[in-house]
Amino acid sequence: MDIEGSRVLVAGATGVLGGAITAELVTRGARPVLAGRDPVRLAAAARREGAHAVSFDAYDPSSCARVVQDAATALGGLDAVVTAFGAVAFGEAGEVGDEVAEYLMAVDYLAPAAFFRAALGIMEPGSMLAAVTGVVAEHPQPGMADYSASKAALSAWLGAVRREARGIGIGVLDVRPGHLDTGFAGRAVAGAAPALPAGADMQKLVSAVVDALSSGAELVRTAPDGTPVIERRAR
Ligand SMILES: NC(=O)c1ccc[n+]([C@@H]2O[C@H](COP(=O)([O-])OP(=O)(O)OC[C@H]3O[C@@H](n4cnc5c(N)ncnc54)[C@H](OP(=O)(O)O)[C@@H]3O)[C@@H](O)[C@H]2O)c1
């Protein structure tokens, strides 16, 4: 996908990572539509990037599908949809309530899937779907069972959809970073984060994400030393 002039919906553009991905896309000449929940942060991000903004709540799947339609209308089509929103909770599995587990599954798995389901209906060959999952999708962590499970569910869904979408020329990118110092863990919907290692360099990751979109790669993961690694084919 040629980033210059591309029409990209970034969902979660009010977040630290989503905001940085949006800024990198704009720097490289893309035309984003920003989607977010918090109205004040969303308006500020849209002003900063000179972009159209649409609001959604990931706990309401119909709002996710609506945002895809609105973004496609605003831009005259979509070349990529990037989901960079999410929620986390901490605590041992027996202590985390069913409501929290259900919320994480809705926000971290079902909502990105709702975005992509809507996008698959309107995207042309050569387009890309991209989701930020996380290293927990392949290495589930104690104290984060439901967060790990929700990200693993999204990653599995992307894996199956990738194989379906190859036939219609649409690429599917899974971004699985390790820990980043975005403050995400401090905004958990329940529980308190354990001691975490120093975060990897977010700007390098963001650059790798946009490179991967550009080259049609299928996976961005973080090496043990924190360096982002782009894999053309996901395994
Ligand atoms: N930071 C890390 O260490 C790390 C590592 C691996 C993967 N990730 C993933 O990276 C993504 C972005 O996280 P971040 O580090 O950039 O943290 P962040 O700054 O806290 O961003 C979280 C984003 O998710 C949005 N969000 C949360 N609940 C929502 C809901 N119900 N509806 C709509 N939007 C909602 C927030 O919107 P509001 O502005 O409205 O709150 C915000 O835009 C997440 O999916 C996270 O799982 C993070």
The ligand as an ORCA input file, in Angstrom:
! r2SCAN-3c Opt
* xyz 0 1
  N       1.363      0.263     26.307
  C       1.752     -1.002     26.216
  O       2.646     -1.470     26.934
  C       1.117     -1.904     25.192
  C       1.781     -3.088     24.829
  C       1.172     -3.929     23.901
  C      -0.042     -3.588     23.342
  N      -0.652     -2.425     23.719
  C      -1.941     -2.101     23.128
  O      -1.825     -0.857     22.479
  C      -3.128     -0.255     22.388
  C      -3.015      1.219     22.715
  O      -2.614      1.395     24.037
  P      -1.718      2.637     24.515
  O      -0.487      2.058     25.093
  O      -1.646      3.672     23.463
  O      -2.588      3.166     25.755
  P      -3.583      4.407     25.877
  O      -2.853      5.678     25.599
  O      -4.240      4.271     27.220
  O      -4.638      4.167     24.723
  C      -5.780      3.386     24.912
  C      -6.783      3.806     23.868
  O      -7.921      2.922     23.945
  C      -9.081      3.721     23.957
  N     -10.198      3.049     24.616
  C     -10.202      2.379     25.780
  N     -11.441      1.913     26.032
  C     -12.222      2.304     24.989
  C     -13.589      2.147     24.650
  N     -14.459      1.492     25.449
  N     -14.036      2.688     23.501
  C     -13.198      3.364     22.669
  N     -11.901      3.560     22.932
  C     -11.424      3.032     24.077
  C      -8.694      4.980     24.709
  O      -9.634      5.983     24.412
  P      -9.952      7.230     25.394
  O      -9.006      8.303     24.942
  O     -11.360      7.545     25.148
  O      -9.694      6.772     26.805
  C      -7.330      5.225     24.080
  O      -7.469      5.832     22.813
  C      -4.039     -1.102     23.286
  O      -4.789     -1.996     22.484
  C      -3.075     -1.925     24.119
  O      -3.626     -3.164     24.497
  C      -0.098     -1.564     24.618
*
